[in-house]
Amino acid sequence: MAAQKINEGLEHLAKAEKYLKTGFLKWKPDYDSAASEYGKAAVAFKNAKQFEQAKDACLREAVAHENNRALFHAAKAYEQAGMMLKEMQKLPEAVQLIEKASMMYLENGTPDTAAMALERAGKLIENVDPEKAVQLYQQTANVFENEERLRQAVELLGKASRLLVRGRRFDEAALSIQKEKNIYKEIENYPTCYKKTIAQVLVHLHRNDYVTAERCVRESYSIPGFNGSEDCAALEQLLEGYDQQDQDQVSEVCNSPLFKYMDNDYAKLGLSLVVPGGGIKKKSPATPQAKPDGAAGMAAEEEEDEYSGGLC
């Protein structure tokens, strides 16, 4: 079966080459027909799991489409070549081709397709090169934002923010979360703004920047419904505990359901938050203060004397 598909692919390549040849009666190559044959060859090689040959056929198809000024079809072929590289586990090279495809989609006036290609590339590379994935997600968000598709834009920014937090790139994460928050405010999704304020505060406290964390909360008072919400109360309690170096209070807030059920990357920030100086323990009101040894001995003697004559 595989051998048959390989032979089929080779036949299509040979036909494509014929369409590209020129002669006395044929002055111009037939790029459209050649591209079609290269596409068929790519499918045959892919079915035979000959991904290297399939990739080469896709690239030839893309060039033929470019020569025919069919940018959209050229971009599709480059994207398919990238997917063949993915099958070969050559992810950086795959992403490079998909990025090229997305630029051609934009040039062709199809930004939605460009954005989807960039997001797909981000998912491919996320576990291998998170830094590159962040860049791709941010590019995708910019494309959606330019098209005034803010909900899609903010979703991609959220992916970038979480990757930045995971990589402990807190300065960049703080900027990214602020951008998310601004968009949620613009589309009047106020409850999510509250959650982004929590994320901001956790990131700034991990940056050891209490002043900026406090300012984020203060600025959020202008968001409808924030003042008086459980998010606001929890953040005020968290900041108070952090300022007083009370690790117990900080841990209590960060272990609350409000914090624990956030996106995993932010929940982890809360659980790992340590106050400056290592923190102090709250004094338990039921625990009496320790007395000097001498005082303890005298108290014991007084107690013995008081009840030496019995209870009556």
Backbone torsions as a table, in degrees:
resi	resn	phi	psi	omega
1	MET	NA	-47.1	-179.4
2	ALA	-63.1	-42.7	-179.2
3	ALA	-62.9	-39.3	179.5
4	GLN	-62.7	-43.0	-179.9
5	LYS	-66.7	-37.6	178.2
6	ILE	-63.1	-44.9	178.6
7	ASN	-62.3	-38.6	177.5
8	GLU	-61.4	-43.3	178.4
9	GLY	-62.3	-42.2	-180.0
10	LEU	-64.7	-36.8	177.6
11	GLU	-63.9	-42.1	178.9
12	HIS	-65.0	-37.9	177.3
13	LEU	-62.3	-42.6	-179.4
14	ALA	-63.2	-40.4	178.0
15	LYS	-64.1	-40.7	-179.7
16	ALA	-61.3	-42.7	-179.8
17	GLU	-62.1	-36.8	178.9
18	LYS	-64.3	-40.5	-179.8
19	TYR	-65.2	-24.8	-178.1
20	LEU	-86.4	-14.6	-178.2
21	LYS	-73.8	145.8	176.1
22	THR	-116.5	161.2	-179.9
23	GLY	-155.8	-165.1	-176.6
24	PHE	-61.9	-38.6	-178.4
25	LEU	-100.7	-2.6	-178.5
26	LYS	-131.6	97.8	-173.6
27	TRP	-85.0	-24.2	-173.7
28	LYS	-121.8	134.4	177.0
29	PRO	-63.8	148.9	177.7
30	ASP	-92.9	83.1	-175.1
31	TYR	-65.0	-36.2	-177.3
32	ASP	-63.0	-48.2	-180.0
33	SER	-66.9	-37.7	179.1
34	ALA	-63.5	-43.3	179.7
35	ALA	-61.0	-41.5	179.3
36	SER	-60.8	-43.1	-179.8
37	GLU	-68.0	-39.1	177.0
38	TYR	-62.6	-39.0	178.6
39	GLY	-63.2	-41.7	178.6
40	LYS	-65.9	-38.5	178.0
41	ALA	-62.6	-42.5	180.0
42	ALA	-60.1	-43.0	179.5
43	VAL	-63.3	-43.5	-180.0
44	ALA	-62.9	-44.3	179.5
45	PHE	-65.9	-38.3	178.7
46	LYS	-62.5	-43.3	179.0
47	ASN	-64.2	-27.5	176.8
48	ALA	-87.7	3.7	-178.6
49	LYS	60.3	30.3	174.2
50	GLN	-99.0	77.3	-168.9
51	PHE	-69.4	-31.4	177.9
52	GLU	-63.5	-46.7	178.9
53	GLN	-66.6	-37.9	178.1
54	ALA	-62.5	-42.0	178.9
55	LYS	-62.0	-45.3	-179.9
56	ASP	-61.7	-39.9	179.0
57	ALA	-64.9	-39.7	177.8
58	CYS	-63.0	-41.2	-179.8
59	LEU	-65.7	-39.0	177.1
60	ARG	-66.5	-39.0	176.7
61	GLU	-60.5	-43.5	-178.9
62	ALA	-61.1	-44.0	-179.6
63	VAL	-63.8	-41.0	179.3
64	ALA	-62.3	-42.9	177.9
65	HIS	-64.2	-39.9	178.6
66	GLU	-61.9	-44.1	178.6
67	ASN	-63.2	-25.2	179.0
68	ASN	-92.9	4.3	-180.0
69	ARG	59.5	32.7	176.3
70	ALA	-103.4	79.6	-171.4
71	LEU	-62.6	-41.7	-177.8
72	PHE	-60.6	-46.3	-179.0
73	HIS	-68.6	-33.6	176.3
74	ALA	-64.0	-44.0	179.1
75	ALA	-61.3	-42.2	178.3
76	LYS	-59.1	-41.8	-179.3
77	ALA	-67.4	-40.2	177.1
78	TYR	-63.8	-39.9	179.0
79	GLU	-63.5	-41.4	178.1
80	GLN	-64.2	-37.6	176.4
81	ALA	-61.7	-39.3	176.6
82	GLY	-61.8	-39.5	179.9
83	MET	-67.9	-31.2	175.4
84	MET	-66.7	-38.3	176.6
85	LEU	-65.8	-33.8	176.1
86	LYS	-61.2	-43.4	178.8
87	GLU	-61.8	-26.7	179.1
88	MET	-90.6	6.0	-179.3
89	GLN	62.6	27.0	175.4
90	LYS	-101.0	71.7	-169.6
91	LEU	-67.9	-44.0	178.7
92	PRO	-59.0	-40.9	178.6
93	GLU	-67.1	-38.3	178.1
94	ALA	-60.3	-46.1	-179.3
95	VAL	-62.4	-38.2	-179.8
96	GLN	-60.2	-42.3	179.9
97	LEU	-71.1	-37.4	179.3
98	ILE	-67.7	-36.7	174.9
99	GLU	-61.7	-41.9	178.2
100	LYS	-61.1	-42.4	178.5
101	ALA	-61.0	-42.5	-177.5
102	SER	-64.5	-37.1	177.1
103	MET	-63.6	-37.0	179.3
104	MET	-71.4	-35.7	175.6
105	TYR	-60.9	-42.6	179.1
106	LEU	-63.6	-43.6	179.6
107	GLU	-62.4	-32.3	-179.4
108	ASN	-80.1	-10.4	179.5
109	GLY	87.1	27.4	177.1
110	THR	-123.1	72.0	-175.3
111	PRO	-63.4	-32.3	179.5
112	ASP	-60.3	-44.9	179.3
113	THR	-66.0	-37.1	177.5
114	ALA	-61.6	-44.6	-178.7
115	ALA	-64.4	-42.4	179.9
116	MET	-64.1	-37.3	178.2
117	ALA	-65.5	-43.7	179.6
118	LEU	-63.8	-41.1	178.9
119	GLU	-63.9	-40.9	178.7
120	ARG	-61.3	-41.3	178.6
121	ALA	-63.7	-40.5	178.1
122	GLY	-59.9	-43.4	179.1
123	LYS	-63.9	-37.5	-179.9
124	LEU	-61.5	-41.4	-169.2
125	ILE	-98.1	-7.0	-170.3
126	GLU	-53.9	-43.7	-176.8
127	ASN	-81.7	-17.5	-177.7
128	VAL	-94.8	-43.9	-176.5
129	ASP	-140.4	80.5	-177.3
130	PRO	-57.3	-33.3	-179.5
131	GLU	-62.4	-42.6	178.2
132	LYS	-67.2	-38.7	179.3
133	ALA	-62.2	-40.9	177.1
134	VAL	-57.8	-46.7	-179.6
135	GLN	-59.9	-42.9	-178.4
136	LEU	-67.2	-41.5	178.8
137	TYR	-65.2	-38.5	178.5
138	GLN	-67.5	-38.5	175.8
139	GLN	-61.4	-43.8	179.9
140	THR	-61.8	-43.6	179.0
141	ALA	-60.2	-40.4	179.5
142	ASN	-63.6	-39.7	178.9
143	VAL	-63.0	-47.4	179.8
144	PHE	-63.7	-39.4	-178.8
145	GLU	-64.7	-40.2	177.9
146	ASN	-63.1	-28.1	178.5
147	GLU	-90.7	6.4	-179.0
148	GLU	60.0	32.5	174.3
149	ARG	-103.3	76.8	-168.7
150	LEU	-69.4	-34.1	-179.6
151	ARG	-64.1	-42.1	177.0
152	GLN	-68.3	-38.4	-179.6
153	ALA	-61.7	-46.0	-175.7
154	VAL	-70.5	-29.1	176.7
155	GLU	-63.9	-41.4	179.0
156	LEU	-71.6	-36.0	175.4
157	LEU	-62.1	-37.4	178.2
158	GLY	-61.2	-40.0	177.7
159	LYS	-63.9	-41.8	178.9
160	ALA	-63.9	-43.6	-179.1
161	SER	-60.4	-44.8	-178.2
162	ARG	-64.8	-38.4	177.1
163	LEU	-65.8	-37.9	178.3
164	LEU	-65.1	-40.6	177.3
165	VAL	-64.5	-43.6	-179.2
166	ARG	-60.8	-35.1	179.0
167	GLY	-87.3	5.3	178.6
168	ARG	58.1	34.6	175.1
169	ARG	-96.5	71.4	-166.4
170	PHE	-68.7	-33.5	179.4
171	ASP	-62.0	-46.3	179.5
172	GLU	-69.3	-37.4	179.7
173	ALA	-61.5	-40.7	-179.1
174	ALA	-61.0	-42.1	178.9
175	LEU	-66.7	-40.8	-178.5
176	SER	-65.7	-42.8	179.8
177	ILE	-65.7	-37.8	177.7
178	GLN	-61.4	-39.8	178.7
179	LYS	-65.4	-41.9	175.4
180	GLU	-55.9	-49.0	-176.4
181	LYS	-60.0	-41.6	179.5
182	ASN	-61.1	-40.7	-179.3
183	ILE	-70.0	-42.4	178.3
184	TYR	-60.9	-35.1	177.5
185	LYS	-67.7	-39.2	-179.2
186	GLU	-64.8	-37.4	-179.8
187	ILE	-91.5	8.1	174.2
188	GLU	62.8	35.3	172.3
189	ASN	-96.6	77.4	-170.7
190	TYR	-68.9	-40.8	179.0
191	PRO	-57.2	-35.7	177.6
192	THR	-71.0	-29.8	173.7
193	CYS	-59.0	-39.2	179.9
194	TYR	-61.5	-43.8	-178.6
195	LYS	-65.6	-35.8	178.6
196	LYS	-70.0	-29.3	175.7
197	THR	-66.5	-41.4	176.0
198	ILE	-59.6	-46.3	179.5
199	ALA	-59.7	-42.8	178.6
200	GLN	-59.4	-48.0	-177.1
201	VAL	-61.3	-44.4	179.6
202	LEU	-61.6	-42.0	179.7
203	VAL	-65.2	-44.5	-178.6
204	HIS	-67.0	-36.1	177.9
205	LEU	-68.6	-33.5	174.7
206	HIS	-70.6	-19.6	173.4
207	ARG	-86.6	1.4	-176.1
208	ASN	60.3	35.0	-179.0
209	ASP	-116.8	79.9	-178.0
210	TYR	-64.9	-37.8	-176.4
211	VAL	-60.3	-46.6	-179.8
212	THR	-68.7	-36.9	178.1
213	ALA	-60.8	-44.2	-179.7
214	GLU	-66.2	-38.2	-179.8
215	ARG	-65.2	-35.2	177.9
216	CYS	-60.5	-41.5	179.2
217	VAL	-68.6	-44.2	-178.1
218	ARG	-60.9	-42.4	179.8
219	GLU	-67.9	-26.5	-178.3
220	SER	-75.5	-12.0	176.8
221	TYR	-59.9	-22.6	-179.4
222	SER	-78.9	-12.4	179.5
223	ILE	-78.5	126.7	-177.3
224	PRO	-53.2	126.9	175.4
225	GLY	87.3	-9.8	-176.7
226	PHE	-68.5	-48.9	179.7
227	ASN	-66.7	120.4	-177.5
228	GLY	101.0	-8.5	177.3
229	SER	-79.2	162.3	178.0
230	GLU	-66.8	-28.6	177.6
231	ASP	-63.3	-45.1	-179.8
232	CYS	-63.1	-46.5	-178.7
233	ALA	-61.6	-43.1	-179.4
234	ALA	-64.9	-40.2	-179.5
235	LEU	-67.9	-38.6	177.1
236	GLU	-63.1	-40.4	178.5
237	GLN	-66.8	-40.2	179.1
238	LEU	-63.0	-46.4	-179.0
239	LEU	-65.6	-38.4	177.8
240	GLU	-62.0	-46.6	178.8
241	GLY	-62.5	-41.3	-179.6
242	TYR	-65.4	-43.2	-178.8
243	ASP	-64.5	-36.3	-179.7
244	GLN	-89.1	4.8	-179.6
245	GLN	57.0	39.4	-179.6
246	ASP	-100.2	95.8	-175.9
247	GLN	-64.2	-35.4	179.6
248	ASP	-60.1	-46.3	-178.9
249	GLN	-65.0	-42.3	179.0
250	VAL	-62.2	-45.6	-179.2
251	SER	-64.7	-37.0	179.9
252	GLU	-62.4	-44.0	179.0
253	VAL	-65.9	-46.1	-175.4
254	CYS	-70.7	-18.5	176.7
255	ASN	-94.1	0.7	178.7
256	SER	-72.3	154.4	179.7
257	PRO	-54.5	-34.2	-179.2
258	LEU	-56.5	-38.5	-178.2
259	PHE	-90.4	-40.1	-175.0
260	LYS	-66.5	-27.9	-177.3
261	TYR	-99.4	18.4	170.6
262	MET	-76.0	176.7	173.1
263	ASP	-52.2	142.2	-170.8
264	ASN	-52.4	-39.8	-177.6
265	ASP	-63.9	-36.4	179.4
266	TYR	-78.7	-36.0	177.1
267	ALA	-59.8	-40.6	178.8
268	LYS	-64.8	-36.5	177.2
269	LEU	-60.8	-42.3	179.8
270	GLY	-63.4	-46.5	-176.3
271	LEU	-67.3	-25.5	-178.3
272	SER	-98.5	5.4	-176.6
273	LEU	-73.6	126.0	179.9
274	VAL	-122.1	133.2	-179.8
275	VAL	-72.3	157.6	179.4
276	PRO	-59.9	140.2	177.2
277	GLY	80.3	5.6	177.2
278	GLY	88.3	-15.4	174.7
279	GLY	86.5	169.5	177.8
280	ILE	-125.7	161.9	176.5
281	LYS	-97.0	142.7	175.7
282	LYS	-68.7	144.3	176.4
283	LYS	-80.7	128.4	179.0
284	SER	-76.7	128.4	-177.3
285	PRO	-64.7	-21.2	-177.6
286	ALA	-83.4	-12.9	-177.0
287	THR	-89.9	118.2	179.4
288	PRO	-70.3	152.2	178.3
289	GLN	-70.0	141.8	179.6
290	ALA	-67.1	142.1	178.3
291	LYS	-109.9	155.2	175.6
292	PRO	-59.9	155.0	-177.8
293	ASP	-55.3	-42.4	-178.5
294	GLY	-63.3	-44.5	-178.6
295	ALA	-64.7	-38.4	179.7
296	ALA	-64.2	-40.0	179.7
297	GLY	-64.6	-42.0	-179.3
298	MET	-65.5	-38.3	-179.6
299	ALA	-64.5	-38.2	-179.4
300	ALA	-65.5	-40.0	-180.0
301	GLU	-66.0	-41.5	-179.7
302	GLU	-62.3	-40.3	-179.6
303	GLU	-64.1	-40.1	-179.5
304	GLU	-64.7	-42.7	-179.7
305	ASP	-64.5	-37.7	-175.5
306	GLU	-63.8	-35.7	-177.3
307	TYR	-108.2	15.7	-178.5
308	SER	-65.8	-28.3	-179.2
309	GLY	-91.4	8.9	-178.9
310	GLY	92.9	177.6	-176.4
311	LEU	-82.8	-17.3	-175.7
312	CYS	-90.9	NA	NA
